[in-house]
C-alpha cells in the first residue's frame, strides 16, 4: 500500500497532506504540518500529551492513523487560543500555576476545553475523572484542578467557540 493524500479540517482550515500508510495523526501534525503543540510523550496512548479534538471529542493522536481523520475536523492546542491573547482556559492555567515543564499542558488544556464544552460547571470529581488519561509529573494535580475550576467559574461561550474563530498558527487566515 502506497502513500495517499488525506484531507481534513485543521483548526478551521482545510488541509491536504501526503501520508504514508499507518502514519499517526501526531507525526503528521508535528513533522509535516508544523503543529508542534501536540506533544510526543509515550507514543502508547498512556500520557495524554498528544490529545487533540476530532469532531470535538478528545483523542490520542499518537494512536490515531491519520487516514481516520479524512473529512473530519481536528483541533489542536494551536486552535484553542483566540487570534489575540489567550483563551480563558489558558489564562486560568497561567494564573493558577498549573504547569511547570509544560509538556502535559497542551493535552490538559485541550481536554479541559472538551470538559467545559460538555459540562460548563463540573464538580471536582468530574474534573478528576476527566483528567484520568493525562499524566503530569511536575505539578501534582492540585494546581491543574484549581485552574479548571477557575476556568469553569468564568467559562462563557469562549470555551465552546466555533472552529472558524480559531487562529491559524501559520499566520494565514
C-alpha positions in Angstrom: 0.0 0.0 0.0 1.5 3.3 -1.1 1.2 6.9 0.2 -2.0 8.7 -0.3 -3.5 12.2 0.2 -5.7 12.8 3.3 -7.9 15.9 3.6 -9.3 17.2 6.8 -10.1 20.5 8.6 -7.3 21.5 10.9 -8.0 24.4 13.4 -10.6 25.9 11.0 -8.8 25.5 7.7 -8.8 22.7 5.1 -5.6 20.8 4.7 -4.4 18.1 2.3 -1.3 16.1 3.2 0.5 13.2 1.5 0.9 10.4 4.1 2.5 7.0 4.3 0.4 4.1 5.4 -0.4 4.0 9.1 1.3 7.4 9.8 -0.2 8.7 13.0 -2.0 12.0 13.2 0.6 13.1 15.8 3.5 12.5 13.5 1.8 14.3 10.6 0.7 17.3 12.8 4.3 17.7 14.1 6.5 16.7 11.2 4.5 17.7 8.1 2.2 20.5 9.2 4.3 22.2 11.9 1.7 21.9 14.7 4.2 21.1 17.4 1.9 21.9 20.4 0.7 18.3 20.1 3.4 16.7 22.2 5.1 13.3 21.6 5.2 11.6 25.0 4.7 7.9 25.5 3.5 7.0 21.9 1.3 4.4 23.6 -1.8 6.5 24.5 -1.0 6.5 28.1 0.1 10.0 28.9 -2.3 12.3 27.1 0.3 14.9 26.0 -0.8 14.2 22.4 -4.5 14.9 23.0 -6.3 16.6 20.1 -10.0 17.0 19.4 -11.5 15.2 16.5 -15.0 16.4 15.7 -15.0 17.9 19.2 -14.0 14.8 21.1 -10.6 14.1 22.7 -8.4 11.5 21.0 -4.8 10.4 21.5 -3.2 11.4 18.3 -0.3 9.1 18.8 -2.6 6.1 18.3 -4.8 7.5 15.6 -3.9 6.7 12.0 -4.1 10.0 10.0 -6.3 8.2 7.4 -9.0 8.0 10.1 -9.5 11.8 10.2 -10.3 12.0 6.5 -13.1 14.6 6.1 -13.2 15.3 9.8 -12.5 18.4 12.0 -9.2 18.3 14.0 -8.4 20.9 16.7 -5.0 21.1 18.4 -3.8 23.4 21.2 -2.9 25.9 18.5 -6.6 26.1 17.7 -7.8 26.8 21.2 -6.5 30.4 21.7 -8.2 33.4 20.1 -6.4 35.3 17.4 -5.1 37.8 20.1 -4.4 36.8 23.6 -5.3 33.6 25.5 -8.4 31.5 25.9 -9.9 31.6 29.4 -8.7 28.1 29.9 -5.1 29.0 29.1 -5.3 32.2 31.3 -6.6 30.1 34.2 -3.6 27.7 33.8 -1.2 30.6 34.0 -2.9 32.3 37.0 -3.1 29.0 39.0 0.5 27.9 38.0 -0.9 24.7 36.5 2.2 23.9 34.6 5.9 23.6 35.3 7.7 22.0 32.4 4.7 22.5 30.2 4.9 19.1 28.4 1.4 17.9 29.5 -0.2 21.3 29.3 -1.4 21.2 25.7 -3.2 17.9 26.3 -4.6 19.2 29.6 -5.9 22.4 28.0 -7.5 20.5 25.1 -9.1 18.1 27.5 -10.4 20.9 29.6 -12.0 22.5 26.6 -13.9 19.3 26.0 -14.9 19.0 29.6 -16.2 22.6 29.8 -18.0 22.2 26.4 -19.9 19.2 27.8 -20.1 20.3 31.5 -19.7 24.0 31.9 -19.8 23.7 35.7 -18.1 20.4 36.5 -17.7 19.1 40.0 -14.3 18.5 41.4 -14.9 14.7 41.0 -15.9 15.2 37.3 -12.7 17.2 36.8 -10.6 14.5 38.4 -12.4 11.8 36.2 -11.8 13.9 33.1 -8.0 14.1 33.8 -7.7 10.3 34.2 -5.9 9.8 30.9 -3.5 12.7 31.2 -0.3 12.4 33.2 1.6 15.3 34.8 4.8 14.5 36.6 5.6 18.0 37.8 2.7 19.9 39.4 0.9 17.2 41.4 -2.6 17.7 40.1 -3.9 20.3 42.6 -3.0 23.4 40.5 -4.4 21.8 37.4 -7.7 21.1 39.1 -7.8 24.6 40.5 -7.2 26.0 37.1 -10.0 24.0 35.6 -12.3 25.1 38.4 -11.3 28.7 37.8 -11.9 28.4 34.0 -15.3 26.8 34.7 -16.2 29.6 37.1 -15.5 32.1 34.3 -16.5 29.9 31.4 -18.7 31.6 28.8 -19.1 30.9 25.2 -15.3 31.3 24.8 -14.9 27.7 25.9 -17.0 26.5 23.1 -16.2 28.8 20.2 -16.7 27.6 16.7 -13.6 26.4 14.8 -13.9 29.4 12.4 -13.0 31.7 15.3 -9.7 30.0 16.0 -6.4 31.2 14.6 -4.2 29.5 12.0 -0.7 29.0 13.6 0.9 29.6 10.2 -0.4 33.2 10.2 -2.7 32.6 7.2 -6.4 33.4 7.6 
